[in-house]
Each structure stands twice: as C-alpha cells, then as structure tokens.
Amino acid sequence: MIQMQYAAIVVILLVGVFVYWGYRSRKGQPSEPKRSTASNVISMDRHRKAKQSAVEQPCSSCKKKNGKLIFYAQDNGTVVGLCKDCKAKAKKRDMLPL
C-alpha cells in the first residue's frame, strides 16, 4: 500500500513537470506573429479628415483667402496658388495649371 502511494505521488509529480514544461515552451513562442505598429502606410481616414479641416490658404497674388486655389507652375519652376479672381493673371503669363 505504501508503494502505491509513492507511485501515485511520482505520477502526479511527472504530470506536473510535463504540464509546466509545456507551458514554458508555449510561452517562449508566440502563437501569432506580432504586427508592428510602425508602418509606412497612411490611413486614408486621417488624410480625409485633415483635408477637410485644412485652413484656407491665401492667394499668392492678392493674399485673400477666397476658398479653393488653382495651382500654377511659373517659368522658373516655382508653384503659385491663385484664386478665381487672379486666374486672368495666370493666363496672361501663360502659366500652366497643375
């Protein structure tokens, strides 16, 4: 009878060792690969919100904030944003819209 008690204790200890060993080996290897949060992909939701909340830009010629600007390339390669009122100035200087 005493031998059966010792055998039961040894079996319980062996089961405990196997369960512990299985837990430790599983803990070392993640079940899912971790996804990195840093990415070069831009969320389009953030881009749309930023575009909607953008402050109106002043016209490069008259400096008024008249809503949307039309951007033109000058002969020297610089870009100017002109309002609808200053569109005639761009046509006189043969500036190309971007």
C-alpha angles and dihedrals in degrees: 000000000000089000090056091053091051090047091051091049091049091049091049091049092049091050089049091050092050092048091049092047091049092049093050094048091048092048092056094056118053114227092220126036110250116250114224116231094209109086141151092227113108120217108238091209090062090045093053093047091049090049092051094048095046116130115244112261122227121246112259091227109037098018092225121137099233101161118258121023129212111222120222134185116233124214092259092055100256122130124232129187114219131186124229091265092057094045090101090061090056092050091050091053093045092239117172119230117235 
